[in-house]
Amino acid sequence: MKLTKTEKSWIMYDWANSAYSLVVVTAILPIYFKYVSGNAGVSSVDSTAIWGYTSSIATLIISLLAPFLGTIADYVGYKKKIFSLFAISGIITTLGLALVPNQSWVTLLIVYVISHMGFQGANVFYDGFLVDITDDERADKVSSYGYGLGYIGSALLFILVMVLQVTDGFGLLGGELVTKLCFILTGLWWGLFSIPFFKNVQQVYGVPKQSHSIRNSFRRLLTTIRDIRQYKVVVLFLLAYFFYIDGVDTIFTMATAFGVDMGVDSNMLIIILLVVNIIAFPFTILYGWLAEKFGTKPLIVVAIFVYAMICLYAMFMKTTLDFWILGILVGTSQGGIQALSRSYFSKIIPKDKANEFFGFYNIFGKFSAILGPIIFSTMTKLTGKSQFGIASLLVLFIIGGVLLALTVKRPNELKA
């Protein structure tokens, strides 16, 4: 598909910021935080708990604020400003992680929380810009290109970071300096590849400016909640999304622990996770192409079915080869289900309220990360096998699939 300049610029932001999630949040910072806090006398158990609580608090704050901030951003001229505030603060504080002294674990946490809130907050408005940069007919492909290139961009920087870690910066730097360099590289990557977005993406849809915008934003949010019956399709989809995306996120989040339980070597786990990211790129694009041919909702159903098969396959897994197969299956549908969920949602919401509704989308996506791990952990403890923990997630995909089937066939049937 020939992309417009605006579409390309929007897509490049996914390439830019995905590196933060993989390199900083998943790979580097948790280990570095334990090192820094350990130097300050914090026990390993306490540092793990503190890290978990801090990450949850940062996510909770943004998730609760997202709908309200979204109503403000829906005013004409506000969306780009609020997006820029979050994105730039995230980029600067990511760079700032490299400046934190080696034993200042509290300062490290504070800087991390600001960077993480910047990352997540900007994503709410980034998703909301989808309605501004393309039309409904192209949304599936554009969203898929965004997720797909995000996987590739993060994988490329991740490979560089791993090489620097293994070689101690090609023998020129010590361990701490390499880690700080990784923070700087991630911040620069995020910032440089965001430039096309800042230059070329503008708000198209919005609510006319009013006096007392903040007060009126709160009233508009309350009105939407009060009149939620007008948006039955949106509510049904969000409920479906809550369940099936919980299963998707839980499988990805618990994959490492699951692999360790199966006896998969830690280096092999890193390789598998990297391969999953690489596989996700072409398959995410494929999902967008197929959605144009057969419809967005049917392809989301296909992805849910693939994940249901993953859950069933997990019951019989015994070897490293089995884990490779599971990882490849995840790679085929992980990006597709996320990309098409975003584009489908963009089609069924009022475009002048896109940020407000994507705020609710953000809440349902973030709060869904609670139920799945509980189901997984409980079943693993009861059976003594993490394979059955993965298999138990099947119920989330069944519920999500049924609720999705209850939505209307065509998103434009929504009365809003």
CORFEN-V671779 format. One line per field, one symbol per residue. ss: DSSP state (a for helix, b for strand, c for the rest). psi: psi as a letter, one per 20 degrees, with the letter a starting at -180 (. if undefined). A space follows every 10 residues. Layout:
ss=???
psi=???
This chain:
ss=ccccaaaaaa aaaaaaaaaa aaaaaaaaaa aaaaaaaaac cccaaaaaaa aaaaaaaaaa aaaaaaaaaa aaacbcccaa aaaaaaaaaa aaaaaaaaac ccccaaaaaa aaaaaaaaaa aaaaaaaaca aaaccaaaaa aaaaaaaaaa aaaaaaaaaa aaaaaaaccc ccccaaaaaa aaaaaaaaaa aaccaaaaaa ccccccbccc ccaaaaaaaa aaaaaacaaa aaaaaaaaaa aaaaaaaaaa aaaaaaaaaa accccaaaaa aaaaaaaaaa aaaaaaaaaa aaaacaaaaa aaaaaaaaaa aaaaccccca aaaaaaaaaa aaaaaaaaaa aaaaaaaacc aaaaaaaaaa aaaaaaaccc aaaaaaaaaa aaaccaaaaa accaaaaaaa aaaaaccccc aaaccc
psi=poqrgggggg hhhgggihhg gggggggggg ghghgghhhj jpqgghhggg gggggggggg ggghighghh hghippihgh ghghggghhg gghghhhiip qhjmhggggg hggghhhggh ghhghgghih hhirrhhigg gghghggghg ggghgghggg ghghghjllk jiqrgghggh hhgggggggg ggiighghhi pqpgqrpqqr qlhgghgggh ghggghkhhi lhggggghgg ggghhggghg gghjgghggg hijpqhhhgg gghghggghh ghhgggghgh hhgiqgghhh gggggghghg gghhhjphrh gghggggggg hhighghggh gghghhhjqp hikghghhgh ggghggiijg gghggggghg ghijpihhgg hiihhhhggg gghhhirqgp hjipo.
